[in-house]
Amino acid sequence: MSSQERLHALDAVRAFALLAGIVLHATMSFFLPIPAQDVSQSATLAMVFALIHPWRMTTFFLIAGLFARLVIEKRGTRGFVADRAKRIVAPLVVGWVILAPLTIGALIWGVTRSADPAIAAAIRNPPVMPAGAFPLVHLWFLYYLVIFYALLLAVRAAFAKLDAAGRVSGLVDKVVRPLLGSYFAPFLLGLPLFAVLGFDKRIVLLGGIPTPDSSLIPQLPALAGFGTAFALGWFVHRQLDLLGDWRKRWLGNLVVAGALFVAYHNVPGLEPGTTAAWISAEWSTTAYAACYILTIWYASFGLIGAALKFCAAESAVRRYLADASYWMYLAHLPIVFFLAAALAKVPLHWAIKFPLILAITGTVLLVSYHYLVRPTWIGEILNGRKYPRAKKASHDAPKRALRALPSVDGTATAAASRDAEQPLAELVDARKRFGKTVALGGVDLDVRSGEVLAVLGPNGAGKSTAISLWLGLLQPDEGQARLIGRSPFDVEARREIGVMLQEVVLPPTLRARELIALTASYYPSPLTVEQTLELTGTQELADKLCGKLSGGQKRQVQFALAVCGRPRLLFLDEPTVGLDVQARETMWSTMRRLVADGCSIVLTTHYLEEAEALADRVAVLARGELIALGTVDEVRSLVSRKTITCSSELPVEGVRAWPGVMNATADERRMQIMTADAETVVRRLLAADQNLRNLEIKQAGLAEAFAELTKEAA
Amino acid sequence: MNATIATHLVFRAAGPMPLGRIVRAYLEAAWCEFIATLRAPAFTFPFLGMPVALYLLFAVVMAGAAPDDPDVVANPQLATYLMSGWCAMAVMGPGIFGFGIGLAMERDQGLLKLKRALPLPAGAALFAKMAMAMLFAALAAGSVVIAALAAGKVIIGFGSLLILLGVMILGSLPFCAIGLLIGAYSSSGASPAIANLVYLPGMWLSGMFFPLPESLRPWAVIWPAFHLNQTALGAAGVEEFSFVNPTLTAAVLVAITVLCTGVALRRLARVG
């Protein structure tokens, strides 16, 4: 069977174990005084409890162990720890604060409503909590999972060190595998728990492993029983063909479990409280324990096998329930206890009340899951993903075909060897909206190694948005932003860039020198503070508090912060605003020096002369669109177009078709001709029209050119 | 340009960050946070000076003026309770305000944006602020303890005193988390008000300095300061004033820390 099918089946059986727990807790008031002794007691529900109790947590921990190895293999140790912290530790800690008071509240309320007056009276003088007592409530299973994860990581680290060649683990695989593959595996697996509980009267009193829900001190029976299951799960993931054995033997295992169950419930001498001639009283507990422990394992294998056999296909309903089950189990106990307590004194038969409790609980849990958990961050934390409630309508703008990006394996050396062809930063059809405003409407732009790219544009053109996408300050709505071949959110990518942003107030009580040292500490091989000061000509500012610097001086310190990490790529957002002429010259010469040493620069500016002095290429943005991209000369030709105005009788359509004429318009009095080559056009005009008058030639300024380009773009 | 740096300036792929440098980045960030805060007297005075001043006024001068008060006579551990209460107050401030206002201001001033664009190791900024808050908490609570020693108000053993102080210093973490949450969600204009809304009622209504009216008593459990005070008193073995199992109150503090930090980090990672 495929790994996908296995996953479906195991997910289903884990969900089944969790949901069976809800049923189990709902039976309790009908034969136990927990949370309240119901007026209608039921031997049938006691039997339901006894049927579920042996296997549900063992099965759960077995699958948890298997999935633990799956996650570690997929994400590595760090990824595993992060994932478990989010999905297990956070629900444990936060869930406890919310669920424990509610559960205990329902429990106390229930006991006071108990039909048995002796119990109600006992609550008035509650027993003193023993030392180390802690009400973990039903969240104990998360606590033990955390313990097992910690042990697992420790053992794994020890193995990696001591058994690097894998001899021991290979031997374990070889020896243990045949034992586990046989029908008698439960005899081996039951040993640890039997050693702990075989001679302990509690197994009879409590029926199975004492639930470790009232102390933070790890309890030996739970460690032995559930720990074996967890370890087995881990082992099974190494030997996945074991699952095939279980699948084949599902019925056999269940039959054996059933027979054992019948035996310890009905055979005199085995059944608690009975005696028989064939067994002495002191051994009967031990025999009961043996049967019970074997039942745990046969039932668990039988159920997992049945799931592999019958639930391997993908089913939307099972998938949904599997996702919902974690939330449902976490949240169910206060609801179940509250309902049980509320119904305890109602004179109805248990056959009505019990289904009612399940129906109400199930409805509340499913509805809350569907609306509060599945589509929100709670679902993302619990299940590792979030399902949007409804698919969003597709964007009105037609989506451009995404240019395929070169695949990137992320190693620094590979990246270096591709330096020549791989852009340092790129935007691929990047789109970003803020509400209804389109900040970027599908921009493709890359920064090549060793170049200075100037990004120009009027206010609100999208320059800062483009930079923010590259820096990972914003995420594109559509399309991609890449930095050094990686996601901009990757800190490794950011280690190769330096940044100078607009409108940053540096910490006023730090000195420039301290701030440079701090920023340099983020980089693997930065310049020293002295080198940085020297390079940027800021020695005189070094010992001043940032709060005492002038606007221009702050820009200079920010520039020093940007270069101190020895970046391959610098982002400079309006670097020279507020600088005096000399400081600007110094900054320009530093930039040239950096480029000569192999640094690339992305520069946004309002000053065309700055772009002209420094840039290899210029990108012009307007209204979120890239409207011009080329070398400085190419863009200068756009900006250096001239407007010729004259009074002429020539037909405007004819003039428009002349070589070198970009556009021509005319009203009754005047003709306007736009051209980059005014001299040639004027010569031809004068030759063609002897009566030409009022000739005027005007140089288009930057603002005018931008206005023109923007108008064309609109 | 000077020749001394010419040989060093090669801009190339940087390669991985050695562990030593990552550790150094954490320490450097914590150091800068600390000295930047120390140079801001508007922050240092209220949080370093106020708790010890108030402790001296209420617990030493005023309580000393009424040595025959039946309450004082009946509860010899009252002096410890007061010391513990002012210690709790001392450790609350740096966390709530340091994170709450500091973070909101950094956002408004664009510094947070710069930090997000820079390659700070994961958690370095958070660690720096946390270390700063704990250090200030230690200084502030330590001054209360020293004042208590000087005034002869310490009647518990030295070991218990150290445990109490240790719990208090660690106990600044949940308040850091609360501050972080405030800072993550509010602007620099709103954050002082919100921080005060958490700080002042939390301080007065958790019954740390004087007996609460009967009607307010059960509600003390909603304030984190109550849980911190109870954890410290319970751990130090001051049984007369330990009303709740200290493991439980400690668990509440851990949960508050995890919850607030989780929600805040989520917001910071997405919105900044």
Interface residues (C-beta under 8 A of the other chain):
Chain A: V89 A90 V93 V94 W96 V97 M129 G132 A133 F134 P135 L216 W377 I381 A412 T413 A415 A416 D419 L471 G472 L473 V491 E492 R494 R495 E496 I497 V499 L501 Q502 E503 V504 V505 L506 P507 T509 L510 E514 L515 A517 L518 T519 S521 Y522 Y523 P524 S525 L527 Q531 E534 L535 L545 G565 R566 P567 R568 F571 S589 R593 L594 D597 G598 C599
Chain B: M1 N2 T4 I5 H8 L9 V10 F11 R12 A13 A14 G15 P16 M17 P18 R21 R24 A25 E28 A29 C32 I35 A36 T37 R39 A40 Q109 G110 L111 K113 L114 R116 A117 L118 P119 L120 P121 A122 A124 N245 T247 L248 A251 V252 V254 A255 I256 V258 L259 G262 R266 G272
